Amino acid sequence: MTKALVTVMPKAGVLDPQGKAIGHALGTLGFEGVGEVRTGKVIELELAEADPAKAKALAEEMARKLLANTVIESFRVELA
């Protein structure tokens, strides 16, 4: 078994209203010095593939086909 973590984030230039709301809320709570806030998601996959290179390629294919909207989101895959 191989565990893969897929991190999906909005691409640069894509509006992130949730990130803006979080940034504003942090400011109202007294947290200073917080710049831009971007939100995304992390998807943890447990894969039966034992070969790390094949597992990473499989997770990348899953991300391209379903987990990320590649028009407005980027993704990265890490094996844990």
N, C-alpha and C positions, 0 to 999 in steps of 0.2 A: 504494500500500500504506500502511496505517495500523497502527501497533503500539498495542495496548491492554493495560494492566496491570490485572488484576482482583485486588484484595486482599480476602480473605475472613477474617473474624475471628469468634470466638464472641461472641454478644450478651452484654451486661452481665448478670450474675447466673447465667450458664450456667457450670457447673463446667468447669475446664480442667486436668485432671490432668497433662497434659504440661507446661503452663506452671508448675504447682506444683513438679513434679520438677526442672525447669530452675532455678527460683528457689532451691530447696533446694541443688542441686548448686553453684550459683554461691556460695552462702554457705559451703559446705564447702571451696571452693577459695580462700576468703579475700576474696572480693569483698563489700565492705560497702556498705550504703546502697542495696541493690536492693529496691525495693518489689514490688508485684504484677507477675508475669510472665504474659503472655498469648501463646499461640501461634496462628498462623494459616497461611495459604498465599497465595502470589502466583502467579497464572496469567498468562503472557504470551501474547497472541494476535496473530498477524499477519493482518490483515484486508484483503481486496481493496478494500473501500470507501474511496474517497479523501475523501469529504466527512466532516469531523470530527464534526459533529453526528450524522450517520447512523451513523458507526462507533461512537460512544459509545453510542447507543441500541441498536445491535445487540449490543454487548458486555454491556450491562445486561440485555437480554433473555436472553442466554446464561447470565448469572449467575443470574437468577431461575429459569430453567427447569432448569439442570443444575449449574452450578459451585458454587452455595451452597445449603445447606439453610436457607431463609429462616425456618424456625420457630426455629432456634437460632443462626443465623449472620447477620451483616450483611456487606455488601460495598460496595466503592467501586471506581469505574472511573476510570482516568486514561489519557489518551492520551500516548504518548511520541514 
